[in-house]
Amino acid sequence: MIMPKRRYVDLHVKLYGDHDPPELLAKMAKHLGFSLIAFSLDPTPLQRCNEIMGEVKKTCEQLGLDVAFRLDLQPLRSGELKSLLRKYRRTFEVIAVKCRNVSVARVAARDRRVDVTCFDPSDVPSLLDESQVNLMVESGHFIEVNLLDLVYEQPEKQARALWNYRVAIEAAVKKGVPLIFSSGSSKALEMRAPRELSSVALLVVGNERLARDSVSINPMKLIEVNREKLKPTYVQPGVKVVESW
């Protein structure tokens, strides 16, 4: 039996802050062997978001590269998170929340409008506890680690970040939280090939198959499910509008 070829995904390439032109980032993704790239934006007016996405889609279509769009949220209060979710959920295929305190982490974990949860390496030991993991499992959330969060000039800081992620992420994955490993890049030179990303993911999750899934099956599944949810015919899992009167 011939197994289907893996399709690799970099789910986090940033189009905010100091970033390279989208065309350069897309070309690099294609060169590195990715089938899909997810460009992330931060909260901006919806009209501007739609303009950026329209331009980038044309570029990626010309390259033969599948493209998705995500919104990166870093709220400091749970009320702020809920407001942003109401405003943007129907615009983006992926909503990611970086949690910096317990209140935001708990609300994000309960809310099914959130897809991906992220933590700084210094915060992950205290925030990704058993209660957080259980809520994420119930809500079907993914947890994401970015390569750039593991890059430090000082070896001791790099070792500490890796250790923090390894302990917390490995426990979460064992309980059923799927891992996504992305570059987190905003520059073409920061991007890495799927094999390189999965090699670093292996250091975090401790399992070769799970490491490979974190750059292929897991992010691809998230995109496919959410694209289905964003269709006008979608009502709820297993229910579609097939004919309107």
C-alpha positions as semicolon CSV with decimal commas, in nm:
position;residue;x (nm);y (nm);z (nm)
1;M;0,000;0,000;0,000
2;I;0,139;0,340;-0,102
3;M;0,121;0,590;0,181
4;P;0,015;0,945;0,085
5;K;0,296;1,195;0,070
6;R;0,320;1,427;0,368
7;R;0,231;1,788;0,308
8;Y;0,440;2,020;0,521
9;V;0,315;2,341;0,681
10;D;0,480;2,640;0,844
11;L;0,186;2,774;1,041
12;H;0,353;3,089;1,171
13;V;0,527;3,339;0,942
14;K;0,469;3,693;1,062
15;L;0,360;3,989;0,851
16;Y;0,386;4,242;1,132
17;G;0,678;4,412;1,299
18;D;1,003;4,412;1,102
19;H;0,924;4,157;0,829
20;D;1,040;4,074;0,479
21;P;0,804;4,129;0,183
22;P;0,538;3,854;0,161
23;E;0,657;3,753;-0,186
24;L;1,008;3,681;-0,057
25;L;0,872;3,480;0,238
26;A;0,641;3,282;0,010
27;K;0,921;3,205;-0,235
28;M;1,140;3,083;0,050
29;A;0,859;2,859;0,181
30;K;0,816;2,707;-0,164
31;H;1,192;2,657;-0,199
32;L;1,214;2,485;0,141
33;G;0,945;2,234;0,046
34;F;0,633;2,356;0,225
35;S;0,292;2,289;0,071
36;L;0,119;2,552;0,283
37;I;0,228;2,862;0,468
38;A;0,019;3,054;0,720
39;F;0,090;3,426;0,733
40;S;0,003;3,589;1,063
41;L;-0,124;3,940;1,124
42;D;-0,181;4,130;1,444
43;P;-0,511;4,311;1,512
44;T;-0,559;4,583;1,249
45;P;-0,873;4,731;1,088
46;L;-1,066;4,460;0,904
47;Q;-1,053;4,645;0,573
48;R;-0,673;4,656;0,588
49;C;-0,661;4,286;0,683
50;N;-0,869;4,198;0,378
51;E;-0,649;4,412;0,152
52;I;-0,331;4,241;0,273
53;M;-0,482;3,894;0,242
54;G;-0,605;3,960;-0,110
55;E;-0,263;4,076;-0,226
56;V;-0,080;3,786;-0,062
57;K;-0,322;3,526;-0,201
58;K;-0,249;3,640;-0,556
59;T;0,125;3,611;-0,496
60;C;0,098;3,261;-0,352
61;E;-0,135;3,142;-0,628
62;Q;0,125;3,244;-0,883
63;L;0,385;3,038;-0,695
64;G;0,158;2,734;-0,660
65;L;0,171;2,763;-0,281
66;D;-0,132;2,714;-0,059
67;V;-0,175;3,000;0,187
68;A;-0,374;3,051;0,505
69;F;-0,406;3,349;0,738
70;R;-0,394;3,362;1,115
71;L;-0,438;3,629;1,376
72;D;-0,191;3,655;1,663
73;L;-0,344;3,784;1,985
74;Q;-0,153;3,880;2,299
75;P;-0,424;4,016;2,532
76;L;-0,347;4,109;2,891
77;R;-0,709;4,073;3,008
78;S;-0,976;3,813;2,943
79;G;-1,230;4,079;2,841
80;E;-0,992;4,207;2,575
81;L;-0,956;3,855;2,438
82;K;-1,332;3,802;2,411
83;S;-1,377;4,134;2,231
84;L;-1,107;4,051;1,976
85;L;-1,253;3,706;1,913
86;R;-1,597;3,853;1,841
87;K;-1,446;4,094;1,592
88;Y;-1,204;3,872;1,401
89;R;-1,309;3,505;1,425
90;R;-1,487;3,489;1,089
91;T;-1,203;3,663;0,907
92;F;-0,909;3,431;0,981
93;E;-0,856;3,059;0,934
94;V;-0,652;3,039;1,254
95;I;-0,670;3,233;1,580
96;A;-0,364;3,201;1,805
97;V;-0,336;3,339;2,158
98;K;-0,011;3,394;2,343
99;C;-0,095;3,358;2,711
100;R;0,097;3,572;2,960
101;N;-0,115;3,525;3,271
102;V;-0,345;3,264;3,423
103;S;-0,675;3,447;3,361
104;V;-0,615;3,484;2,987
105;A;-0,481;3,128;2,962
106;R;-0,793;2,981;3,123
107;V;-1,037;3,182;2,911
108;A;-0,844;3,099;2,593
109;A;-0,845;2,729;2,680
110;R;-1,223;2,724;2,733
111;D;-1,312;2,924;2,421
112;R;-1,356;2,712;2,108
113;R;-1,301;3,019;1,892
114;V;-0,933;2,991;1,985
115;D;-0,738;2,734;1,784
116;V;-0,379;2,761;1,900
117;T;-0,231;2,849;2,238
118;C;0,129;2,965;2,281
119;F;0,347;3,037;2,583
120;D;0,682;3,203;2,633
121;P;0,941;2,953;2,759
122;S;0,965;3,142;3,089
123;D;0,586;3,120;3,141
124;V;0,511;2,768;3,023
125;P;0,602;2,584;3,348
126;S;0,354;2,785;3,555
127;L;0,075;2,840;3,299
128;L;0,060;2,502;3,125
129;D;-0,046;2,309;3,435
130;E;-0,284;2,015;3,463
131;S;-0,596;2,234;3,475
132;Q;-0,489;2,421;3,162
133;V;-0,414;2,099;2,976
134;N;-0,751;1,945;3,067
135;L;-0,936;2,251;2,938
136;M;-0,737;2,245;2,613
137;V;-0,818;1,878;2,560
138;E;-1,191;1,946;2,611
139;S;-1,186;2,238;2,365
140;G;-0,975;2,063;2,102
141;H;-0,697;2,322;2,115
142;F;-0,351;2,288;1,966
143;I;-0,035;2,403;2,140
144;E;0,236;2,571;1,936
145;V;0,609;2,608;1,988
146;N;0,808;2,841;1,762
147;L;1,167;2,781;1,664
148;L;1,254;3,145;1,733
149;D;1,145;3,103;2,095
150;L;1,431;2,855;2,135
151;V;1,701;3,074;1,982
152;Y;1,919;3,259;2,233
153;E;2,274;3,389;2,218
154;Q;2,353;3,254;2,566
155;P;2,368;2,871;2,576
156;E;2,232;2,855;2,931
157;K;1,917;3,051;2,833
158;Q;1,867;2,827;2,530
159;A;1,904;2,515;2,745
160;R;1,656;2,650;3,001
161;A;1,398;2,736;2,733
162;L;1,428;2,390;2,580
163;W;1,397;2,222;2,920
164;N;1,089;2,426;3,015
165;Y;0,916;2,340;2,690
166;R;1,019;1,974;2,703
167;V;0,874;1,912;3,049
168;A;0,545;2,098;2,994
169;I;0,479;2,010;2,629
170;E;0,560;1,641;2,664
171;A;0,309;1,612;2,949
172;A;0,041;1,800;2,752
173;V;0,089;1,589;2,439
174;K;0,061;1,268;2,641
175;K;-0,281;1,387;2,761
176;G;-0,398;1,449;2,404
177;V;-0,308;1,808;2,315
178;P;-0,171;1,811;1,956
179;L;0,160;1,992;1,903
180;I;0,232;2,232;1,617
181;F;0,593;2,336;1,562
182;S;0,645;2,647;1,349
183;S;0,927;2,882;1,261
184;G;0,770;3,199;1,405
185;S;0,979;3,382;1,149
186;S;0,935;3,722;0,990
187;K;1,251;3,707;0,777
188;A;1,331;3,466;0,495
189;L;1,668;3,385;0,651
190;E;1,493;3,277;0,973
191;M;1,282;3,017;0,795
192;R;1,386;2,652;0,806
193;A;1,300;2,341;0,605
194;P;1,046;2,091;0,741
195;R;1,317;1,839;0,829
196;E;1,502;2,098;1,037
197;L;1,186;2,207;1,219
198;S;1,090;1,848;1,298
199;S;1,442;1,778;1,426
200;V;1,408;2,057;1,682
201;A;1,050;1,950;1,759
202;L;1,191;1,608;1,848
203;L;1,390;1,772;2,127
204;V;1,066;1,916;2,263
205;V;0,826;1,624;2,229
206;G;1,067;1,329;2,252
207;N;0,898;1,121;1,980
208;E;0,997;1,116;1,612
209;R;0,649;1,050;1,472
210;L;0,491;1,323;1,685
211;A;0,769;1,562;1,583
212;R;0,699;1,502;1,213
213;D;0,324;1,532;1,268
214;S;0,383;1,872;1,432
215;V;0,499;2,020;1,099
216;S;0,260;1,830;0,872
217;I;-0,050;1,639;0,980
218;N;-0,145;1,852;1,281
219;P;-0,132;2,200;1,122
220;M;-0,283;2,069;0,798
221;K;-0,574;1,915;0,987
222;L;-0,637;2,242;1,170
223;I;-0,648;2,439;0,844
224;E;-0,874;2,189;0,669
225;V;-1,124;2,177;0,957
226;N;-1,135;2,555;0,995
227;R;-1,178;2,616;0,623
228;E;-1,483;2,393;0,639
229;K;-1,617;2,590;0,937
230;L;-1,579;2,920;0,752
231;K;-1,798;2,806;0,461
232;P;-2,148;2,964;0,450
233;T;-2,304;2,616;0,448
234;Y;-2,145;2,513;0,779
235;V;-2,375;2,492;1,082
236;Q;-2,194;2,267;1,330
237;P;-1,981;1,950;1,315
238;G;-2,163;1,702;1,091
239;V;-2,434;1,951;0,991
240;K;-2,439;2,153;0,665
241;V;-2,695;2,357;0,477
242;V;-2,735;2,169;0,147
243;E;-3,029;2,362;0,003
244;S;-3,185;2,697;0,084
245;W;-3,552;2,775;0,026
